[in-house]
């Protein structure tokens, strides 16, 4: 099955954009800010919060990075002005992290400060392993600057991550815990699915025990069960933990969690770069390519 998934992912770039757009439709909010806000409004009506991701990454042009930051600040004003329950998620590589780290830090500070003034939250997305130290450095600097409306993401597939959890815990960090989508070398990454799950729950338990906030981002029913069990074990109330999911994925599980009184936040990507985002993500994680293909066949034959 893995061979089939990789084959699907490899051939995606030759698939017509119109077909990719149709397949990706449930998972992308659209190209415009108007599309994104409309999607958030629908999610809020369902009882879910949101975090908006303006698609774009790996930018090394300072002018383009400044434009991204400007658009994020405008987006935050629109969210607040519309009274919607949403924050934003930012990939620091879109702000020039690799080529201009100082600029990325300054632009991130501008966006987070704008969000603080609008009473909104900013999540610094985690990218591949080569960006981890720089991303955590930016996070620590923002906290030192007195900005506490900002959180990070940590990946349970990486061997280093539990040490990162212990190092960050004294800051009472707000962490989105994920398995991780990037395929990293075995020297730095766990590969066995159960080891990755075990590390995920180990991270969540440590964060709970040290008074940190957890955003459990997962579509894995085993992990959802494990997190809720840890909430009971550690005496964590439902309102103190947030489950997070991707737009359009495992919506039945989403609805069950909301119905049981759990907080839910949906990650909502949007923007003109939807095609690049879709192809890149599916190539990075062939298993997702296979899942999307099954969804496509289900839609074609009316099974979903």
For each residue, the residues with C-beta under 8 A, 3 or more apart:
1: 4 5 290
2: 5 6 286 287
3: 6 7
4: 1 7 8 290
5: 1 2 8 9 286 287 289 290
6: 2 3 9 10 286 289
7: 3 4 10 11
8: 4 5 11 12 282 286 289 290 293
9: 5 6 12 282 283 285 286 289
10: 6 7 283
11: 7 8 14 15
12: 8 9 15 20 279 282 283 289
13: 279
14: 11
15: 11 12 19 20
16: 19 20
17: 20 21 275
18: 21 22
19: 15 16 22 23
20: 12 15 16 17 23 24 275 278 279
21: 17 18 24 25 274 275
22: 18 19 25
23: 19 20 278 292 295 296
24: 20 21 27 28 274 275 278 292
25: 21 22 28
26: 247 248 295
27: 24 246 247 248 249 269 278
28: 24 25 247 269 270 274 277 278
29: 35 36 38 39 40 52 247 268 269 270
30: 34 35 36 38 39 270
31: 35 270 271 272 274
32: 35 36 270
33: 36 37 74 75 78 270
34: 30 37 38
35: 29 30 31 32 38 39 270
36: 29 30 32 33 39 40 52 75 268 270
37: 33 34 40 41 78 79 82 84
38: 29 30 34 35 41 42
39: 29 30 35 36 42 43 50 247 268 270
40: 29 36 37 43 44 50 52 79 84 85 86 268
41: 37 38 44 45 82 84
42: 38 39 45 46
43: 39 40 46 48 49 50 266 268
44: 40 41 47 48 49 50 84 85 86
45: 41 42
46: 42 43 255 258
47: 44 258 264
48: 43 44 254 258 264 265 266
49: 43 44 85 86 87 242 263 264 265 266
50: 39 40 43 44 84 85 86 87 265 266 267 268
51: 86 87 88 89 121 123 244 265 266 267 268
52: 29 36 40 75 79 86 87 88 89 268 270
53: 88 89 90 91 125 267 268 269 270
54: 68 71 72 75 88 90 94 270 271
55: 269 270 271 272 273 274 276 277
56: 59 68 91 94 271 273
57: 91 93 94 127
58: 93 94 98
59: 56 64 65 68 93 94 95 96
60: 96 98 99 100
61: 64 65 96
62: 65 66 96 100 103
63: 66 67
64: 59 61 67 68
65: 59 61 62 68 69 94 95 96 100 103 104 107
66: 62 63 69 70 107
67: 63 64 70 71
68: 54 56 59 64 65 71 72 94 95 107
69: 65 66 72 73 95 107 108 110 111
70: 66 67 73 74
71: 54 67 68 74 75
72: 54 68 69 75 76 88 90 111 114
73: 69 70 76 77 110 111 114
74: 33 70 71 77 78
75: 33 36 52 54 71 72 78 79 88
76: 72 73 79 80 88 111 114 115 118 120
77: 73 74 80 81 114 118
78: 33 37 74 75 81 82
79: 37 40 52 75 76 82 84 86 87 88 118 120
80: 76 77 83 118 119 120
81: 77 78
82: 37 41 78 79
83: 80
84: 37 40 41 44 50 79
85: 40 44 49 50
86: 40 44 49 50 51 52 79 120 268
87: 49 50 51 52 79 115 120 121 122 123
88: 51 52 53 54 72 75 76 79 111 115 120 121 122 123
89: 51 52 53 122 123 124 125 267
90: 53 54 72 94 95 108 111 122 123 124 125
91: 53 56 57 94 95 125 127
92: 95 97 104 108 124 125 127 131 134 135 138
93: 57 58 59 96 97 98 104 127 131
94: 54 56 57 58 59 65 68 90 91
95: 59 65 68 69 90 91 92 103 104 107 108
96: 59 60 61 62 65 93 99 100 101 103 104 107
97: 92 93 100 101 104 131 134 135 138
98: 58 60 93 101 131 134
99: 60 96
100: 60 62 65 96 97 103 104
101: 96 97 98 104 105 134 138
102: 105 106
103: 62 65 95 96 100 106 107
104: 65 92 93 95 96 97 100 101 107 108 134 138
105: 101 102 108 109 137 138 141
106: 102 103 109 110
107: 65 66 68 69 95 96 103 104 110 111
108: 69 90 92 95 104 105 111 112 124 138 142
109: 105 106 112 113 141 142 145 147
110: 69 73 106 107 113 114
111: 69 72 73 76 88 90 107 108 114 115 122
112: 108 109 115 116 122 142 147 149 150
113: 109 110 116 117 147
114: 72 73 76 77 110 111 117 118
115: 76 87 88 111 112 118 120 121 122 149 150
116: 112 113 119 120 147 149
117: 113 114
118: 76 77 79 80 114 115
119: 80 116 149
120: 76 79 80 86 87 88 115 116 149
121: 51 87 88 115 149 150 151 174
122: 87 88 89 90 111 112 115 149 150 151
123: 51 87 88 89 90 150 151 152 153 176 215
124: 89 90 92 108 135 138 139 150 151 152 153
125: 53 89 90 91 92 153
126: 131 132 135 152 153 154 155 178
127: 57 91 92 93 130 131 135 182
128: 131 182 184
129: 132 158 182 184 188 189
130: 127
131: 92 93 97 98 126 127 128 134 135
132: 126 129 135 136 158 160 164
133: 136 137
134: 92 97 98 101 104 131 137 138
135: 92 97 124 126 127 131 132 138 139 152
136: 132 133 139 140 152 164 168
137: 105 133 134 140 141
138: 92 97 101 104 105 108 124 134 135 141 142
139: 124 135 136 142 143 150 152 173
140: 136 137 143 144 171
141: 105 109 137 138 144 145
142: 108 109 112 138 139 145 147 150
143: 139 140 146 147 148 150 171
144: 140 141
145: 109 141 142
146: 143
147: 109 112 113 116 142 143 150
148: 143
149: 112 115 116 119 120 121 122
150: 112 115 121 122 123 124 139 142 143 147 174
151: 121 122 123 124 173 174 175 176 213 215
152: 123 124 126 135 136 139 168 173 174 175 176
153: 123 124 125 126 175 176 177 178 217
154: 126 161 164 165 168 175 176 177 178 203
155: 126 158 161 178 179 180 182
156: 161 177 178 179 180 190 196 197 199 200 203
157: 161 179 180 184 189 190 196 199
158: 129 132 155 161 180 184 188 189 190
159: 188 189 190
160: 132 163 164 188
161: 154 155 156 157 158 164 165 199 203
162: 165 166 199 202 203 206
163: 160 166 167
164: 132 136 154 160 161 167 168
165: 154 161 162 168 169 175 203 206 207
166: 162 163 169 206
167: 163 164
168: 136 152 154 164 165 171 173 175 212
169: 165 166 172 173 206 207 210 212
170: 210
171: 140 143 168
172: 169 210 211 212 213
173: 139 151 152 168 169 207 212 213
174: 121 150 151 152 212 213 215
175: 151 152 153 154 165 168 203 207 212 213 214 215
176: 123 151 152 153 154 215 217 244
177: 153 154 156 200 203 204 207 214 215 216 217 218
178: 126 153 154 155 156 181 217 218
179: 155 156 157 196 197 200 218 220
180: 155 156 157 158 184 189 196
181: 178 281 284 285 288
182: 127 128 129 155 284
183: 189 284 285
184: 128 129 157 158 180 188 189
185: 188 189
186: 189 191
187:
188: 129 158 159 160 184 185
189: 129 157 158 159 180 183 184 185 186
190: 156 157 158 159 195 196 199
191: 186 195 196
192: 195 196
193: 196 197
194: 197 198
195: 190 191 192 198 199
196: 156 157 179 180 190 191 192 193 199 200
197: 156 179 193 194 200 201 220 222 223 226
198: 194 195 201 202
199: 156 157 161 162 190 195 196 202 203
200: 156 177 179 196 197 203 204 218 223 226
201: 197 198 204 205 223 226 227 230
202: 162 198 199 205 206
203: 154 156 161 162 165 175 177 199 200 206 207
204: 177 200 201 207 208 214 216 226 227 230
205: 201 202 208 209 230 233 234
206: 162 165 166 169 202 203 209 210
207: 165 169 173 175 177 203 204 210 212 213 214
208: 204 205 212 214 230 231 234 236
209: 205 206 234
210: 169 170 172 206 207
211: 172
212: 168 169 172 173 174 175 207 208
213: 151 172 173 174 175 207 240 241 242
214: 175 177 204 207 208 227 236 241 242
215: 123 151 174 175 176 177 241 242 243 244 265
216: 177 204 223 224 227 241 242 243 244
217: 153 176 177 178 243 244 245 267
218: 177 178 179 200 223 224 227 243 244 245
219: 245 246 249 250 253
220: 179 197 223 224
221: 224 225 253
222: 197 225 226
223: 197 200 201 216 218 220 226 227
224: 216 218 220 221 227 228 243 253 257
225: 221 222 228 229
226: 197 200 201 204 222 223 229 230
227: 201 204 214 216 218 223 224 230 231 241 243
228: 224 225 231 232 262
229: 225 226 232 233
230: 201 204 205 208 226 227 233 234 236
231: 208 227 228 234 236 237 238 241
232: 228 229 235
233: 205 229 230
234: 205 208 209 230 231
235: 232
236: 208 214 230 231 240 241
237: 231 240 241
238: 231 241 261 262 263
239: 263
240: 213 236 237
241: 213 214 215 216 227 231 236 237 238 262 263
242: 49 213 214 215 216 263 264 265
243: 215 216 217 218 224 227 257 262 263 264 265
244: 51 176 215 216 217 218 264 265 266 267
245: 217 218 219 249 250 253 254 264 265 266 267
246: 27 219 249 266 267
247: 26 27 28 29 39 266 267 268 269
248: 26 27 251
249: 27 219 245 246
250: 219 245 253 254
251: 248 254 255
252: 255 256
253: 219 221 224 245 250 256 257
254: 48 245 250 251 257 258 264 266
255: 46 251 252 258 259
256: 252 253 259 260
257: 224 243 253 254 260 262 264
258: 46 47 48 254 255 261 262 264
259: 255 256
260: 256 257
261: 238 258
262: 228 238 241 243 257 258
263: 49 238 239 241 242 243
264: 47 48 49 242 243 244 245 254 257 258
265: 48 49 50 51 215 242 243 244 245
266: 43 48 49 50 51 244 245 246 247 254
267: 50 51 53 89 217 244 245 246 247
268: 29 36 39 40 43 50 51 52 53 86 247
269: 27 28 29 53 55 247 274 277
270: 28 29 30 31 32 33 35 36 39 52 53 54 55 274
271: 31 54 55 56 274 277
272: 31 55
273: 55 56 276 277
274: 21 24 28 31 55 269 270 271 277 278
275: 17 20 21 24 278 279
276: 55 273 279 280
277: 28 55 269 271 273 274 280 281
278: 20 23 24 27 28 274 275 281 282
279: 12 13 20 275 276 282 283
280: 276 277 283 284
281: 181 277 278 284 285 288
282: 8 9 12 278 279 285 286 288 289 292
283: 9 10 12 279 280 286 289
284: 181 182 183 280 281
285: 9 181 183 281 282 288 289
286: 2 5 6 8 9 282 283 289 290
287: 2 5 290 291
288: 181 281 282 285 291 292
289: 5 6 8 9 12 282 283 285 286 292 293
290: 1 4 5 8 286 287 293 294
291: 287 288 294 295
292: 23 24 282 288 289 295 296
293: 8 289 290 296 297
294: 290 291 297 298
295: 23 26 291 292 298 299 304
296: 23 292 293 299 300
297: 293 294 300 301 303
298: 294 295 301 302 303 304
299: 295 296 302 303 304
300: 296 297
301: 297 298
302: 298 299
303: 297 298 299
304: 295 298 299
